[in-house]
Amino acid sequence: MLALTREIGQKILIGDDIVVTVLSVSPNGRVRLGIEAPRHVRIDRQEVLDRIRQSNMEAANAAPTTTVDAAAWALYGARRAKASPSKESTQNA
């Protein structure tokens, strides 16, 4: 890890196309950064990315909350087919 000391307005260059600028430092020590990067470069906060990954893992491991009743679904399809007019009956009318 490279540790740098910067002041407000100073920049850090990463490669040829990423610029990080120190925008402000609050009295409680919070640093506000501006990042200029090409659109294809993904920029995420670590805690947000960790939360998304955790949520995805929990969703993948969770048991499904609903199940599909195949017989009920088939009966529903049959009723819909019977209720809707066929092409032949609408053409002959």
C-alpha positions as CSV (number, residue, x, y, z in Angstrom):
1,M,0.0,0.0,0.0
2,L,1.2,3.5,-0.9
3,A,0.4,6.1,1.8
4,L,0.5,9.7,0.6
5,T,-0.1,13.0,2.4
6,R,-2.1,15.5,0.3
7,E,-3.6,18.9,1.0
8,I,-6.9,20.3,-0.2
9,G,-6.8,20.7,-4.0
10,Q,-3.9,18.4,-4.5
11,K,-4.3,15.5,-6.9
12,I,-3.1,11.9,-7.2
13,L,-2.8,10.3,-10.6
14,I,-3.5,6.6,-11.1
15,G,-2.3,5.4,-14.5
16,D,-3.0,7.8,-17.4
17,D,-6.7,8.4,-16.9
18,I,-7.7,8.4,-13.3
19,V,-7.3,11.5,-11.1
20,V,-8.2,11.6,-7.4
21,T,-8.5,15.1,-5.9
22,V,-8.7,16.1,-2.2
23,L,-11.8,18.3,-2.1
24,S,-12.0,19.0,1.7
25,V,-11.1,17.7,5.1
26,S,-13.6,18.3,7.9
27,P,-12.6,19.1,11.5
28,N,-13.6,15.5,12.5
29,G,-11.1,14.1,10.0
30,R,-13.5,13.1,7.2
31,V,-11.8,13.5,3.8
32,R,-13.9,14.3,0.7
33,L,-12.4,13.0,-2.5
34,G,-13.2,13.7,-6.1
35,I,-12.5,11.0,-8.6
36,E,-12.2,11.5,-12.4
37,A,-12.2,8.3,-14.4
38,P,-13.4,6.9,-17.7
39,R,-17.0,5.6,-17.7
40,H,-15.9,2.0,-18.0
41,V,-13.9,2.1,-14.7
42,R,-16.1,0.9,-11.8
43,I,-15.7,2.9,-8.6
44,D,-17.3,1.5,-5.4
45,R,-17.1,2.2,-1.7
46,Q,-15.9,-0.9,0.1
47,E,-18.7,-1.0,2.7
48,V,-21.4,-0.7,0.0
49,L,-19.8,-3.5,-2.1
50,D,-19.4,-5.7,1.0
51,R,-23.1,-5.2,1.8
52,I,-24.2,-6.0,-1.7
53,R,-22.1,-9.2,-1.8
54,Q,-23.5,-10.2,1.6
55,S,-27.0,-9.7,0.5
56,N,-26.4,-11.7,-2.7
57,M,-24.9,-14.6,-0.7
58,E,-27.9,-14.6,1.7
59,A,-30.4,-14.5,-1.2
60,A,-28.6,-17.4,-3.0
61,N,-28.6,-19.5,0.2
62,A,-32.2,-18.7,1.2
63,A,-34.9,-21.3,0.6
64,P,-37.5,-20.3,-1.9
65,T,-40.5,-18.6,-0.2
66,T,-43.1,-19.8,-2.8
67,T,-43.4,-23.0,-4.7
68,V,-45.2,-23.6,-8.0
69,D,-48.1,-26.1,-8.0
70,A,-47.7,-27.7,-11.4
71,A,-51.2,-29.1,-11.5
72,A,-52.8,-25.8,-10.5
73,W,-50.7,-24.0,-13.2
74,A,-51.8,-26.5,-15.9
75,L,-55.5,-26.1,-14.9
76,Y,-55.1,-22.3,-15.0
77,G,-53.6,-22.6,-18.6
78,A,-56.4,-24.9,-19.7
79,R,-59.1,-22.5,-18.4
80,R,-57.4,-19.5,-20.1
81,A,-57.3,-21.4,-23.4
82,K,-60.9,-22.4,-23.1
83,A,-62.0,-18.8,-22.2
84,S,-60.2,-17.0,-25.0
85,P,-61.7,-17.2,-28.5
86,S,-59.8,-19.1,-31.1
87,K,-58.7,-17.7,-34.4
88,E,-61.0,-19.9,-36.3
89,S,-64.1,-18.9,-34.4
90,T,-63.3,-15.1,-34.8
91,Q,-62.6,-15.5,-38.5
92,N,-65.8,-17.4,-39.2
93,A,-68.0,-15.0,-37.3
